[in-house]
Protein backbone atom coordinates (compact mmCIF):
# COMPACT_ATOMS: atom_id res chain seq x y z
CA UNK A 1 0.00 0.00 0.00
CA UNK A 2 1.20 3.52 -0.64
CA UNK A 3 1.72 6.06 2.16
CA UNK A 4 -1.22 8.10 0.94
CA UNK A 5 -3.50 5.05 0.94
CA UNK A 6 -2.41 4.14 4.47
CA UNK A 7 -3.00 7.74 5.61
CA UNK A 8 -6.44 7.72 4.06
CA UNK A 9 -7.27 4.36 5.65
CA UNK A 10 -6.16 5.49 9.14
CA UNK A 11 -7.62 8.97 8.70
CA UNK A 12 -4.32 10.75 9.48
CA UNK A 13 -2.17 13.18 7.58
CA UNK A 14 0.20 11.87 4.91
CA UNK A 15 3.19 13.49 6.66
CA UNK A 16 2.49 11.45 9.81
CA UNK A 17 2.83 8.19 7.90
CA UNK A 18 5.99 9.28 6.08
CA UNK A 19 7.56 10.50 9.37
CA UNK A 20 6.78 7.18 11.09
CA UNK A 21 8.18 5.25 8.13
CA UNK A 22 11.39 7.33 8.16
CA UNK A 23 11.73 6.84 11.93
CA UNK A 24 11.32 3.10 11.55
CA UNK A 25 14.00 2.98 8.86
CA UNK A 26 16.48 5.04 10.92
CA UNK A 27 15.99 3.59 14.39
CA UNK A 28 14.22 0.27 13.82
CA UNK A 29 11.29 1.44 15.92
CA UNK A 30 8.57 4.06 15.88
CA UNK A 31 8.85 4.80 19.60
CA UNK A 32 10.43 8.01 20.81
CA UNK A 33 13.82 8.59 19.31
CA UNK A 34 16.78 9.02 21.65
CA UNK A 35 17.14 12.71 22.44
CA UNK A 36 19.21 14.93 24.65
CA UNK A 37 17.24 15.94 27.68
CA UNK A 38 18.18 17.36 31.02
CA UNK A 39 19.38 14.68 33.45
CA UNK A 40 16.98 13.77 36.22
CA UNK A 41 17.44 15.34 39.64
CA UNK A 42 16.64 12.12 41.48
CA UNK A 43 17.37 8.44 41.05
CA UNK A 44 14.54 5.89 40.73
CA UNK A 45 15.11 4.79 44.35
CA UNK A 46 14.69 8.38 45.53
CA UNK A 47 11.52 8.72 43.45
CA UNK A 48 10.20 5.57 45.11
CA UNK A 49 11.05 6.98 48.55
CA UNK A 50 9.25 10.24 47.73
CA UNK A 51 6.18 8.31 46.59
CA UNK A 52 6.17 6.19 49.76
CA UNK A 53 6.38 9.29 51.97
CA UNK A 54 3.29 10.70 50.28
CA UNK A 55 1.42 7.41 50.47
CA UNK A 56 2.07 7.28 54.23
CA UNK A 57 1.02 10.90 54.73
CA UNK A 58 -1.46 12.01 52.06
CA UNK A 59 -1.60 15.58 53.37
CA UNK A 60 2.16 16.09 53.21
CA UNK A 61 3.22 19.18 51.20
CA UNK A 62 5.90 18.78 48.53
CA UNK A 63 8.05 21.42 50.24
CA UNK A 64 8.45 19.23 53.34
CA UNK A 65 9.55 16.27 51.24
CA UNK A 66 11.91 18.46 49.21
CA UNK A 67 13.60 19.70 52.40
CA UNK A 68 14.19 16.12 53.55
CA UNK A 69 15.30 14.62 50.22
CA UNK A 70 18.86 14.96 49.00
CA UNK A 71 19.14 14.70 45.23
CA UNK A 72 22.04 13.73 43.02
CA UNK A 73 25.48 15.11 43.87
CA UNK A 74 24.23 16.20 47.33
CA UNK A 75 22.08 18.93 45.81
CA UNK A 76 18.85 20.04 47.40
CA UNK A 77 15.76 18.65 45.68
CA UNK A 78 13.19 21.23 44.65
CA UNK A 79 9.50 20.98 45.48
CA UNK A 80 8.75 20.92 41.75
CA UNK A 81 10.95 17.82 41.34
CA UNK A 82 8.93 16.17 44.11
CA UNK A 83 5.67 17.13 42.38
CA UNK A 84 6.96 15.75 39.07
CA UNK A 85 7.92 12.47 40.73
CA UNK A 86 4.49 12.19 42.32
CA UNK A 87 2.73 13.01 39.05
CA UNK A 88 4.51 10.08 37.39
CA UNK A 89 3.01 7.82 40.06
CA UNK A 90 -0.44 9.45 39.68
CA UNK A 91 -0.21 11.01 43.15
CA UNK A 92 -0.64 14.62 44.24
CA UNK A 93 1.11 16.64 46.89
CA UNK A 94 -1.01 18.92 49.01
CA UNK A 95 -0.34 22.63 49.20
CA UNK A 96 0.47 23.94 52.68
CA UNK A 97 -2.47 25.61 54.39
CA UNK A 98 -2.34 29.38 54.01
CA UNK A 99 -3.88 30.94 57.09
CA UNK A 100 -5.03 34.51 57.25
CA UNK A 101 -2.61 37.02 58.72
CA UNK A 102 -4.70 38.73 61.36
CA UNK A 103 -1.93 40.77 62.96
CA UNK A 104 -2.91 43.92 61.07
CA UNK A 105 -6.58 43.48 62.00
CA UNK A 106 -5.82 42.73 65.64
CA UNK A 107 -3.39 45.61 66.09
CA UNK A 108 -5.64 48.36 64.71
CA UNK A 109 -7.78 50.36 67.11
CA UNK A 110 -11.56 49.96 66.88
CA UNK A 111 -13.56 52.83 65.44
CA UNK A 112 -16.18 54.69 67.47
CA UNK A 113 -18.93 52.80 65.62
CA UNK A 114 -17.34 49.46 66.53
CA UNK A 115 -16.94 50.62 70.17
CA UNK A 116 -20.62 51.57 70.44
CA UNK A 117 -21.84 48.31 68.89
CA UNK A 118 -19.52 46.36 71.19
CA UNK A 119 -20.79 48.20 74.27
CA UNK A 120 -24.41 47.63 73.16
CA UNK A 121 -23.75 43.92 72.73
CA UNK A 122 -22.09 43.75 76.14
CA UNK A 123 -25.02 45.57 77.77
CA UNK A 124 -27.51 43.22 76.12
CA UNK A 125 -25.61 40.17 77.36
CA UNK A 126 -25.51 41.59 80.90
CA UNK A 127 -29.29 42.18 80.83
CA UNK A 128 -29.88 38.63 79.67
CA UNK A 129 -27.69 37.31 82.45
CA UNK A 130 -29.61 39.35 85.08
CA UNK A 131 -32.99 37.96 83.98
CA UNK A 132 -31.98 34.35 84.46
C-alpha positions, -999 to +999 in steps of 0.1 A: +000+000+000+012+035-006+017+061+022-012+081+009-035+050+009-024+041+045-030+077+056-064+077+041-073+044+056-062+055+091-076+090+087-043+107+095-022+132+076+002+119+049+032+135+067+025+115+098+028+082+079+060+093+061+076+105+094+068+072+111+082+053+081+114+073+082+117+068+119+113+031+116+140+030+089+165+050+109+160+036+144+142+003+138+113+014+159+086+041+159+088+048+196+104+080+208+138+086+193+168+090+216+171+127+224+192+149+246+172+159+277+182+174+310+194+147+334+170+138+362+174+153+396+166+121+415+174+084+410+145+059+407+151+048+444+147+084+455+115+087+435+102+056+451+110+070+486+092+102+477+062+083+466+062+062+498+064+093+520+033+107+503+014+074+505+021+073+542+010+109+547-015+120+521-016+156+534+022+161+532+032+192+512+059+188+485+080+214+502+084+192+533+096+163+512+119+185+492+136+197+524+142+161+536+153+146+502+189+150+490+191+147+452+220+137+430+255+151+439+242+162+473+221+189+458+188+200+474+158+186+457+132+212+446+095+210+455+087+209+417+109+178+413+089+162+441+057+171+424+070+157+391+079+125+407+045+122+423+027+130+390+045+101+374+030+078+401-004+094+397-002+110+432-006+146+442+011+166+469-010+189+490-003+226+492+005+239+527-025+256+544-023+294+540-039+309+571-050+345+573-026+370+587-047+387+614-019+408+630-029+439+611-066+435+620-058+427+656-034+456+661-056+484+647-078+504+671-116+500+669-136+528+654-162+547+675-189+528+656-173+495+665-169+506+702-206+516+704-218+483+689-195+464+712-208+482+743-244+476+732-238+439+727-221+437+761-250+456+778-275+432+761-256+402+774-255+416+809-293+422+808-299+386+797-277+373+824-296+393+851-330+380+840-320+344+845 
